[in-house]
Every structure is written in C-alpha cells, then in structure tokens.
Amino acid sequence: MNYQIKYATRMKEVIFVSLVFSIIMFQIGVWSQQSFPVLFYAQMAVNVIMVIALIVELYARMVRRGVEIQSDSNVIRIHGEIIKAEDIEVIRVSGCRSAAFSLKLKEKKRPWVRSTFKFMDANCEGIREILKWAESNNIEVLKIGPQSPMVTV
C-alpha cells in the first residue's frame, strides 16, 4: 500500500524561539531608549533564521511524499527510494497521536533525515502496516515517549 507522509521538521519550534528572541531584543531597545548596533545585527540574524525556517516548513508542507509498504516484501519504498529490511537496524517511534517514525540504518550513526516521517492518514492504517511489516521482517521497534493505543506491536 502507498501512504502519504510528511516530514517532521520541527521548524515551528525554531520559528517560535526566533520570534520570542526578536521581541525581547526589540523590547530592550525600547526600554533603554537607545539604539545598539549589536541588537540591530542580532535582529537581522534572527530574521534570516526565521525566513529560512519558514521556507523549510513551506517546502515540507508543499511537497507530497509517500511510503510504499508491502507486507509480503522485505523492502520499503520512501518517495521512490528503496530501503531493504536487512539494512534497517531499528525503527524508532516517538510521539502519541501523530507518531513520528525514524528508520535507523545499520551503516549510519544517526537516523536519516529522509527516513524520518509522520503518516498523514487519520485512521492509522499506515502505522499498523509499518509495525506489521517490521514484525514480519524481525526489525526492532523502539518506542520513545508516550504512545497511543494505536501504536502497539
């Protein structure tokens, strides 16, 4: 089956922290009633970070990707790229309602950004299918944080 996914970018947190930092710098300038060149350049740097984060978030939302999972196969296809079951060390599941899945490959130290995703289906069919696929291919599923009843093996 082919399931629509979205990438877990965490850009909303970056945008929020940048906005708070920007407001604090603006308030320091207003309260002191002086202009500080350091605050001006820091404000410009924060604005650049916010624009980059907005572009990344927009790209992640605009581009539709898919995961193709076949329970009788030993491969999984993420946006056309084939990953074999023997290349996957562990599948990490984090989150509750909208669980994020991360496929940690054996030759990589950290999970691959392109293999970290969330399913977009509301009735959790993709979650059930990937967990069933992992079980049939003897891949460890590591659950991090609180889990909903839907995310059980």
C-alpha positions in Angstrom: 0.0 0.0 0.0 1.1 3.6 -0.6 0.6 6.0 2.3 1.1 9.8 2.2 3.7 11.1 4.7 5.0 14.4 5.9 8.4 15.2 7.3 8.9 16.0 10.9 10.8 19.3 10.5 10.5 20.9 14.0 10.6 24.3 12.3 7.6 25.6 14.2 9.8 25.5 17.4 12.6 27.3 15.6 10.2 30.0 14.4 8.7 30.4 17.8 12.0 30.8 19.6 13.3 33.2 17.0 10.1 35.3 17.3 10.4 35.4 21.1 14.1 36.3 20.9 13.2 39.1 18.4 10.6 40.5 20.7 13.0 40.5 23.6 15.6 42.4 21.6 13.0 44.9 20.4 11.9 45.5 24.0 15.4 46.1 25.2 15.8 48.8 22.6 12.5 50.4 23.5 13.1 50.3 27.3 16.6 51.7 27.1 15.6 54.3 24.5 18.9 53.9 22.8 20.0 52.1 19.7 22.5 49.4 20.0 24.3 48.2 16.8 24.7 44.8 18.3 21.0 44.4 18.7 20.4 45.5 15.1 22.7 42.9 13.7 21.3 40.2 16.0 17.8 41.2 14.9 18.9 40.8 11.3 20.4 37.4 12.0 17.2 36.3 13.7 15.1 37.5 10.8 17.3 35.4 8.4 16.8 32.4 10.6 13.1 32.9 10.6 12.9 33.2 6.8 15.0 30.1 6.3 12.8 28.2 8.8 9.6 29.4 7.0 11.0 28.3 3.6 11.9 24.8 5.0 8.5 24.4 6.6 6.7 25.6 3.4 8.7 23.1 1.3 8.0 20.3 3.7 4.3 21.0 3.5 4.0 21.6 -0.2 5.9 18.5 -1.4 3.8 15.4 -1.1 5.7 12.2 -0.4 4.7 8.7 0.1 5.8 5.4 1.7 5.0 2.2 -0.1 4.8 -0.8 2.2 4.1 -4.3 1.1 3.6 -6.8 3.9 4.9 -9.7 1.8 8.1 -7.9 0.7 11.3 -7.2 2.6 11.7 -3.7 1.1 10.1 -0.4 1.9 10.0 2.5 -0.6 10.2 6.0 0.7 9.4 8.5 -2.0 10.8 6.2 -4.6 14.0 5.2 -2.7 14.2 1.5 -1.8 15.3 0.5 1.7 15.9 -3.2 2.4 14.8 -4.7 5.7 18.3 -6.1 6.3 19.7 -2.5 6.1 17.4 -1.2 8.9 18.8 -1.6 12.4 15.8 -0.2 14.3 12.5 1.7 13.8 12.0 4.4 16.3 8.5 5.6 17.1 8.1 8.8 19.0 5.0 10.7 19.8 1.4 10.0 20.6 -1.4 11.0 18.2 0.8 11.9 15.2 3.7 9.5 15.8 7.0 10.1 14.1 8.8 7.2 12.6 12.5 7.1 12.2 14.3 4.3 10.3 17.9 3.9 11.6 20.0 2.3 9.0 22.9 0.0 10.1 25.7 2.0 8.4 24.5 5.3 9.8 25.2 6.6 13.3 22.1 8.8 13.4 18.7 8.4 11.8 18.5 9.6 8.3 16.5 12.8 7.8 14.7 11.5 4.7 13.6 8.4 6.6 12.0 10.3 9.5 8.4 10.9 8.8 4.8 11.0 10.0 1.8 9.4 8.4 -1.0 11.7 7.2 -3.8 9.2 7.4 -6.2 9.8 10.2 -7.3 6.2 10.8 -3.7 4.9 11.5 -3.6 2.4 8.7 0.0 3.3 7.8 1.1 2.9 11.4 -0.4 -0.5 11.6 1.1 -1.5 8.3 4.6 -0.4 9.1 4.5 -2.1 12.5 3.2 -5.3 11.0 6.0 -5.1 8.3 8.7 -4.6 11.0 7.4 -7.6 12.9 7.3 -9.8 9.8 10.9 -8.8 8.9 12.2 -9.1 12.5 13.1 -5.4 12.9 13.2 -4.0 16.4 10.7 -1.2 17.1 11.8 1.2 19.8 9.1 3.3 21.3 10.2 6.7 22.7 7.9 8.7 24.9 4.2 8.3 25.5 2.4 6.1 23.0 -1.3 6.0 22.0 -3.1 2.6 22.0 -2.9 2.6 18.1 0.9 2.4 18.2 1.3 -1.1 19.6 3.0 -4.0 18.0 
